[in-house]
Amino acid sequence: MGYAERIPINNGSNFLDNKEKIIMHGGAPKDGYIVIYGLSTEGYEIAKKIIQQQSKVIIIDENSRLGIVLTQEIVKEYPNINFLTEEEPLLNLEPFDKAIINAPVIFFAPRIRKINQDVKNEIIQKFKELIMYLSKNTAIVVNVPLGIGGNNEIINLIEHQSGLIIGTDVLYYYNPVALYKNSSATIIGSYQQNDTNIFTNRILSLISRSNFVDNDTKISSIVSAELHHSISIVNRYSNLICINEISKLAKLREDKKEIFDKIHEQIYFDEIANGLFDLRIISHSLSSSIALSYLVNGTIKSIEGFIKSLVDETRIQLKSREIKASRTKVTILWTIDNHEIRGDKTIIRELLESKLRDYIAEVEIQDSENYIPNSLNNIIIACSKFDHTKIIDRMNKNINQHHTNYKIIVISANSTFDTIEI
């Protein structure tokens, strides 16, 4: 099976029906359910897609180490993971060890909340918990980005700790969750490229259905899949940063604004920071002396440098409007999914808050729905297009309630720092 071969899609009603007894464990068939390791947004979305054609899916909360048994009725009642976690419904639970041991297929999609070198350690630690109960004749699908060469480390870890051979005892696939929907193709990395039996084809069909991006799905080697994902990430985010950095060369704000009004769309901080996790993973897998490392690290530096630009813009607004920092409250509006696999945006939002506190005492992170201006001067930093639209609509609806003794200033955290006073 060569690089980028198309995957045959099996449209059977139930991928792993118990009656078929495809997978054997110790002479007995494994239960016909799929396990998602990781109570993440992406993990839940994968579960929702699989449950359409699978009678039972278990999603494991990696913190409590309990498996939640999902059914079609549950995912209909709780369409996203926020509803499931906030409402705390009564659910059937499965012990962690039993769920892993009996699962014929495991999707690895945990929430990662460390940064820099600690990311790899957190991924390895979570994998070690899974390996403890991993059994023969299991298929593992890794949905977390691992950079270039990262899968080899995980494969060696599995074989060393479990004694199982990848490609023989355990099937291994790499399918990092896509960040955006305009990629030309989804490449699934497979360790066992030449294996074309019925079970392998059904695994690939299952992975294909679980993808977030509706495009052409192909299979390749693990290395090729790593390279493809890295090319997609570096290409997209170096392009965003290129536009953002070059636009800084415009000395007049009007010239810079004209670039984005007539040629390029505004780029918000949320979009710029969206691939930071993947870029850092790629960076840690590269030698510091190669040219690609300079490109990746320069992109990361530009993303992190956006914080300084935002802080500087806030100080400029204070000075130009003759507002005292001691009588100003700064509110950061940045709606972030706290359940997503990648946790970098939450970390960088907290870093922005910390940097602003160096100059302004009262700084808070808030959401648009609950924002209430105080009697001081108010500066709102909207870090995404969604938050900017939301807060402007909300403020305009309440315009008659504003007091004249304080200001409300909204700074768009985008390429031109568009600012309005309400």
C-alpha positions in Angstrom: 0.0 0.0 0.0 1.8 3.1 -1.2 1.8 6.7 0.1 -1.5 8.5 0.0 -3.6 5.6 -1.1 -7.3 6.2 -0.8 -9.2 4.4 2.0 -12.1 2.0 1.1 -15.1 3.1 3.1 -17.2 0.4 4.7 -20.8 1.6 5.2 -21.8 -1.3 7.5 -24.3 -0.6 10.2 -22.1 -1.5 13.1 -18.3 -1.4 12.9 -17.6 -3.9 15.6 -20.7 -6.0 16.1 -20.3 -8.6 18.8 -21.7 -11.2 16.4 -18.8 -10.8 14.0 -16.2 -11.7 16.8 -13.4 -10.0 14.8 -11.1 -9.3 17.7 -9.9 -12.0 20.0 -8.5 -11.5 23.5 -7.2 -14.5 25.3 -9.3 -16.8 23.1 -12.5 -14.8 23.7 -14.0 -12.0 21.6 -13.5 -8.5 22.9 -16.6 -6.4 23.6 -17.8 -4.5 20.5 -17.3 -1.0 21.8 -14.9 1.9 21.0 -12.9 3.8 23.7 -12.0 7.4 23.5 -9.2 8.2 26.0 -9.6 11.8 26.9 -12.7 13.9 28.0 -11.8 16.5 25.4 -14.0 18.4 22.9 -12.3 16.6 20.1 -12.7 13.3 21.8 -16.4 13.9 22.4 -16.9 14.9 18.7 -15.2 11.7 17.6 -17.5 9.7 19.9 -20.6 11.4 18.5 -19.6 10.5 14.9 -18.8 6.9 15.9 -21.9 6.4 17.9 -24.0 6.9 14.8 -23.0 3.5 13.6 -21.8 1.9 16.8 -24.0 0.7 19.6 -21.6 1.6 22.4 -18.8 4.1 22.9 -16.9 4.8 26.2 -15.1 8.1 26.7 -12.6 8.2 29.5 -12.1 11.1 31.8 -8.3 11.1 32.2 -8.5 13.0 35.5 -11.0 10.8 37.3 -9.9 7.7 35.4 -13.5 6.7 34.8 -15.1 5.7 31.5 -18.5 7.3 30.6 -20.7 5.0 28.6 -22.2 6.9 25.8 -25.2 6.0 23.7 -27.0 7.7 20.8 -29.7 9.0 23.3 -27.0 10.6 25.5 -25.2 12.4 22.7 -28.5 13.7 21.3 -29.5 15.1 24.7 -26.0 16.6 25.3 -24.8 17.9 21.9 -21.5 19.1 23.2 -19.1 18.3 26.0 -20.0 21.5 28.0 -23.5 20.3 28.5 -22.3 16.8 29.5 -19.8 18.2 32.1 -21.8 21.1 33.5 -25.1 19.3 34.0 -23.5 16.2 35.5 -26.2 13.8 34.5 -26.5 10.3 35.9 -24.4 8.1 33.5 -23.3 4.6 33.4 -19.6 4.4 34.3 -17.0 1.8 33.4 -13.7 1.2 35.4 -10.7 2.6 33.6 -8.8 -0.8 33.5 -11.8 -2.8 32.2 -12.5 -0.3 29.5 -9.0 -0.3 28.2 -8.5 -4.1 28.4 -11.7 -4.9 26.5 -11.5 -2.2 23.8 -10.7 -3.3 20.3 -10.0 0.3 19.2 -8.7 3.2 21.4 -8.7 6.8 20.2 -6.0 8.8 22.1 -7.4 12.4 22.5 -6.6 13.7 26.0 -6.5 17.4 27.1 -2.8 18.6 27.2 -2.3 21.6 29.5 1.5 21.8 29.7 3.7 23.9 27.4 7.2 23.8 26.0 9.3 20.7 27.0 6.6 19.6 29.5 4.2 18.9 26.7 6.0 15.7 25.7 6.3 14.6 29.3 2.5 15.0 29.8 1.7 13.1 26.7 4.0 10.3 27.7 2.6 10.2 31.2 -0.9 9.8 29.9 0.2 7.1 27.4 1.9 5.2 30.3 -1.5 5.0 32.1 -3.1 3.5 29.0 -0.2 1.1 28.3 -0.7 -0.5 31.8 -3.9 -2.1 30.6 -3.2 -2.4 26.9 -3.9 -5.9 25.5 -3.1 -7.8 22.4 -5.2 -7.3 19.3 -6.0 -3.6 20.0 -5.9 -0.7 17.5 -4.6 2.6 18.8 -5.4 5.9 17.0 -3.4 8.9 18.1 -5.2 12.2 17.7 -2.7 14.4 19.5 -0.1 16.2 17.4 3.4 14.7 18.1 5.6 16.7 15.8 8.3 15.1 13.6 9.5 11.7 15.0 7.2 11.8 18.0 5.4 8.7 17.1 8.6 6.7 17.1 9.1 7.6 20.7 5.5 6.5 21.6 5.9 3.2 19.7 9.1 2.4 21.5 7.4 3.2 24.8 4.5 0.9 24.1 6.7 -2.0 23.1 9.1 -1.5 26.0 6.4 -1.3 28.7 3.9 -3.7 27.4 6.0 -6.3 25.5 3.5 -6.1 22.6 4.8 -5.6 19.1 3.4 -2.7 17.1 2.1 -3.8 13.7 1.7 -7.4 14.9 0.1 -7.4 18.4 -1.1 -3.9 18.3 -2.2 -1.8 15.3 -1.0 1.8 15.4 -2.4 4.9 13.5 -1.6 8.6 13.6 -4.4 11.0 12.8 -3.9 14.4 14.6 -7.1 16.4 14.9 -7.2 19.2 12.2 -7.3 22.8 13.3 -9.1 24.2 10.3 -11.3 23.0 7.5 -9.6 24.1 4.3 -7.0 21.4 4.1 -6.9 19.6 0.7 -6.6 16.1 2.2 -6.6 14.2 5.5 -3.6 11.9 5.8 -3.8 9.0 8.2 -0.5 7.5 9.2 -0.4 3.7 9.5 2.4 1.7 10.9 1.2 -1.4 9.1 0.9 -0.1 5.5 0.9 -3.4 3.8 -1.8 -4.9 5.9 -5.1 -5.0 3.9 -7.2 -7.4 5.8 -10.9 -6.8 6.6 -10.2 -5.5 10.1 -7.6 -3.0 9.0 -9.9 -1.6 6.4 -12.7 -1.3 8.9 -10.4 0.5 11.3 -9.4 3.0 8.5 -13.0 3.4 7.6 -13.8 4.2 11.3 -11.0 6.8 11.5 -12.1 8.4 8.2 -15.6 8.8 9.5 -14.4 10.3 12.8 -12.4 13.1 11.1 -13.3 16.7 11.6 -12.5 17.8 8.1 -14.8 16.6 5.3 -12.2 16.1 2.5 -10.3 13.3 0.7 -8.9 10.8 3.2 -5.7 8.9 2.4 -3.3 6.6 4.1 0.5 6.9 4.3 3.4 5.9 6.5 3.7 7.4 10.0 6.6 9.6 8.9 4.7 10.9 5.9 1.7 11.7 8.0 4.0 13.6 10.5 5.5 15.6 7.6 2.2 16.4 6.0 0.7 17.7 9.3 3.9 19.8 9.9 3.8 21.3 6.4 0.1 22.2 6.8 0.7 23.9 10.2 3.9 25.7 9.3 2.5 26.9 5.9 -0.7 28.2 7.4 0.7 30.0 10.4 3.9 31.3 8.9 1.6 32.9 6.2 -0.6 34.5 8.9 2.5 35.8 10.8 4.1 37.0 7.6 1.0 39.2 6.9 0.9 40.5 10.4 4.7 41.2 10.7 5.0 42.9 7.3 2.0 45.1 8.1 3.9 46.4 11.1 6.3 48.2 8.8 3.6 50.7 7.9 4.5 53.8 9.8 1.0 55.3 9.7 -1.9 53.5 11.2 -4.0 54.6 8.2 -1.7 52.8 5.8 -1.8 49.7 7.8 -5.5 49.8 8.1 -5.9 50.2 4.3 -4.0 47.0 3.7 -6.6 45.0 5.7 -9.6 47.0 4.5 -8.9 46.5 0.8 -6.6 43.5 0.5 -6.3 41.1 3.5 -8.8 40.1 6.1 -8.2 41.2 9.7 -6.4 38.6 11.7 -7.4 38.3 15.4 -5.1 37.1 18.2 -7.3 34.0 18.6 -6.6 32.9 15.0 -2.9 33.7 15.3 -2.5 31.7 18.6 -4.6 28.8 17.4 -1.7 26.7 16.1 0.8 27.6 18.8 0.6 24.1 20.4 1.4 22.4 17.1 4.2 24.8 16.3 5.9 24.2 19.7 5.6 20.4 19.2 7.3 20.8 15.8 10.0 23.1 17.2 10.9 20.6 20.0 11.4 17.9 17.4 13.8 19.9 15.2 17.5 20.6 15.5 18.1 24.2 16.4 20.7 24.6 13.6 18.4 23.8 10.6 16.7 26.5 8.6 13.2 25.2 9.4 13.8 25.7 13.1 14.4 29.4 12.5 11.2 29.6 10.5 9.1 27.8 13.2 10.7 29.5 16.2 10.3 32.9 14.4 6.6 32.2 14.0 6.3 31.3 17.7 8.2 34.4 18.7 5.9 36.5 16.6 2.8 35.0 18.2 4.2 35.6 21.7 5.2 39.1 20.6 1.6 39.9 19.9 1.2 40.2 23.7 3.7 43.0 23.9 2.0 44.8 21.0 -1.4 44.5 22.8 0.0 45.9 26.0 1.7 48.7 24.2 -1.5 49.6 22.4 -3.4 49.7 25.7 -0.8 52.1 27.1 -1.1 54.3 24.0 -4.8 54.5 24.4 -4.4 55.6 28.0 -1.9 58.3 27.1 -3.8 59.6 24.0 -7.1 59.8 25.9 -5.4 61.2 29.1 -6.8 58.4 31.2 -5.0 57.4 34.5 -4.1 53.8 34.8 -5.1 53.9 38.5 -8.7 54.7 37.4 -8.9 52.2 34.6 -10.1 48.6 34.5 -8.9 46.4 31.6 -11.1 43.4 30.7 -9.8 40.6 28.4 -12.6 39.0 26.4 -11.3 35.8 24.8 -13.8 32.9 24.5 -11.7 29.7 24.8 -12.9 26.1 24.8 -11.5 24.8 28.1 -12.0 21.2 27.0 -10.0 21.2 23.7 -6.9 19.1 23.3 -4.6 22.1 22.9 -4.3 24.3 26.0 -2.0 27.0 24.8 -4.6 29.7 24.3 -5.6 29.5 27.9 -2.0 29.8 29.0 -1.2 32.7 26.6 -4.4 34.5 27.8 -3.2 34.3 31.4 0.2 35.6 30.2 -1.5 38.6 28.6 -3.3 39.3 31.9 -0.1 39.1 33.8 1.7 41.6 31.5 -1.1 44.1 31.6 -1.0 44.0 35.4 2.5 45.4 35.2 1.0 48.7 34.2 -2.7 48.5 35.3 -3.8 47.2 38.7 -7.3 46.1 37.8 -7.2 43.5 35.0 -9.7 40.7 34.6 -10.7 37.9 32.2 -14.4 37.9 31.5 -16.9 36.7 28.9 -19.1 38.9 26.8 -22.3 37.7 28.3 -21.4 38.6 31.9 -19.4 41.7 31.3 -20.4 44.7 33.4 -18.5 48.1 33.2 -17.6 49.7 36.5 -17.5 53.3 37.5 -13.9 53.6 36.5 -12.7 54.0 32.9 -13.1 50.7 31.0 -10.8 49.3 28.4 -12.0 46.1 26.7 -9.6 43.9 24.7 -11.6 41.6 22.3 -9.2 38.8 21.3 -11.5 37.1 18.7 -13.9 38.3 16.0 -16.6 36.4 17.9 -15.9 38.3 21.2 -15.6 41.7 19.4 -19.0 41.2 17.6 -20.6 40.0 20.8 -19.5 42.9 23.1 -20.2 45.6 20.5 -23.8 44.2 20.1 -24.2 44.0 23.9 -22.9 47.5 24.5 -25.0 49.1 21.7 -28.1 47.5 23.2 -27.3 49.1 26.6 -26.0 52.4 25.3 -28.7 54.4 27.1 -27.6 52.9 30.4 -24.0 54.2 30.2 -23.0 56.9 32.6 -21.2 60.0 31.4 -18.5 60.0 34.1 -16.5 57.1 32.7 -15.4 55.7 29.3 -15.8 52.4 27.6 -13.1 51.7 25.0 -13.0 48.6 22.9 -9.7 47.5 21.4 -9.8 44.8 18.7 -6.9 42.5 19.2 -6.3 42.3 15.5 -3.7 43.4 13.0 -4.6 47.1 13.1 -5.9 47.3 16.8 -9.1 48.9 15.7 -10.4 51.0 18.6 -13.8 52.5 19.3 -15.3 54.4 22.3 -18.8 53.5 23.1 
